[in-house]
């Protein structure tokens, strides 16, 4: 008898419905552990999953913004997803993740908003050109010991802007580019694309070659493909690149793009990140 093992991301995305519609019980997954708490991309995917499995959902994701108000503890949590307004073809969501405090009370750890929509076929164009790079199978996979568990869940083939080999304070450009996919490979969908949008190490590490403490404050993902188009990608690689525009008084931004191997822009994402001098 063949034993089928579920993908770690699908295990992380198992949210159990509670008595109130749109309320779900979940927990961080050990396979996506970070230095402190879980990998933010996996948590963002769980927030989106609460919308995706809501019985009142209209259409497919267009945008997701996740605000990390506090660190997520390695403990069970509750997610509340609420359709704040439903129009003819668009739907606006508020999502909250809560965890228990030591005194038994609950407090808000993450807030999020999402927009879903029933898309209609219209004229379209892709103004952002895909970078000219070697094919994924021509690029060596990144190897070596991982500092955190979640990195083991991704196959990364770096092209430019790798993590510094020496933490000597030497300044550099903040651009990184790599081929990446889930490990083990998993068919692409909105949840996994959300998590993949956060695979980049902190831009301030590359810019200054200093192991600076950081924490994502807010993360937004814009989706530029339908579920059918994501299904066409299958478990193939995504070309991902990220850069920062400015570092100022304890916060820096990050913009990133993710393309399919066929050159289709699937998502753009933006973050603001806290860093400590």
C-alpha positions, -999 to +999 in steps of 0.1 A: +000+000+000+014+034-010+015+060+017+009+095+004+026+123+024+010+157+024+031+186+014+043+207+045+026+238+031-007+220+027-004+209+063+003+245+074-028+256+054-052+233+072-074+258+090-103+242+110-137+260+108-150+270+142-187+276+152-188+312+138-186+315+100-152+328+089-135+319+122-107+292+119-083+275+142-047+270+130-011+269+141+024+276+128+041+247+111+075+235+123+087+231+088+084+269+083+102+279+114+122+312+114+147+327+138+118+339+160+084+324+153+073+312+118+083+323+083+062+354+075+054+341+040+038+310+054+018+331+078+006+354+050-004+323+031-025+312+061-042+346+062-051+343+025-062+307+030-089+319+055-103+340+026-100+313+000-119+287+020-146+311+033-180+300+019-190+336+010-159+342-012-165+359-045-139+354-073-101+351-070-074+371-052-063+404-067-045+419-037-034+409-001-019+432+025-006+416+058+004+438+087+026+421+113+015+439+145+035+415+168+056+384+165+036+352+159+043+327+187+048+290+181+014+283+194-022+278+182-040+308+168-074+319+156-081+336+123-112+357+116-120+365+080-149+389+072-162+401+038-165+438+047-182+447+014-193+427-016-200+445-049-211+431-082-176+417-091-153+427-063-152+418-026-132+435+002-120+415+032-107+421+066-087+393+083-073+391+118-050+366+135-053+363+173-033+344+199-037+337+236-017+357+261-003+343+294-034+356+313-058+337+290-069+367+270-066+370+232-047+397+215-044+407+178-011+397+163-017+403+126-042+423+106-048+419+069-070+431+041-077+414+008-095+421-025-110+393-045-128+397-078-145+379-106-122+389-135-136+395-170-116+390-202-103+424-213-073+438-231-041+433-212-003+439-215+028+432-195+050+463-194+076+449-171+100+429-191+113+396-178+151+397-171+173+377-195+188+349-175+200+313-179+174+287-176+168+272-142+183+239-150+215+257-161+220+273-126+234+255-097+212+250-066+222+268-034+236+243-009+249+244+026+235+245+061+204+266+066+202+291+094+164+285+097+140+257+089+118+275+063+147+278+038+147+241+035+112+243+021+125+260-011+148+251-039+168+282-047+191+287-077+208+321-072+216+343-102+227+376-085+228+392-051+234+362-028+236+364+009+270+379+020+298+354+024+316+378+047+298+401+072+324+428+068+302+459+064+311+462+027+283+481+009+267+466-022+237+469-045+205+456-030+193+436-060+188+398-058+177+375-085+171+337-083+151+308-096+129+293-069+102+267-062+087+247-034+107+218-020+094+192-024+079+206-057+043+215-054+018+228-080+016+266-078-016+282-064-024+315-047-013+304-013+020+291-024+026+322-046+020+343-015+046+325+005+071+325-024+067+363-025+086+365+009+116+342+001+141+370-001+166+376+027+166+411+042+178+437+017+197+455+044+219+424+049+230+426+012+233+464+012+256+466+042+269+430+048+259+433+084+237+407+103+212+434+113+181+425+133+150+430+111+112+423+111+087+427+083+061+453+093+038+452+063+037+430+031+015+434+001+011+410-028-006+419-061-017+389-082-015+391-120-027+357-130-058+335-126-059+301-108-060+284-142-028+303-153-011+293-120-021+257-126-003+259-160+029+267-142+026+235-123+056+228-101+080+247-123+104+273-112+097+310-107+121+337-116+122+361-086+140+393-080+139+419-052+155+453-045+152+481-020+146+518-029+156+534+004+168+528+040+158+555+064+157+558+102+150+522+110+129+511+081+135+500+045+113+490+016+115+461-007+099+456-042+099+423-059+086+404-089+079+368-097+077+354-133+070+319-146+096+301-167+075+311-197+080+348-188+046+355-175+045+380-146+026+363-119+029+386-089+045+418-077+051+424-040+061+452-017+072+453+019+083+477+046+108+462+071+120+474+104+158+472+111+178+479+142+211+497+141 
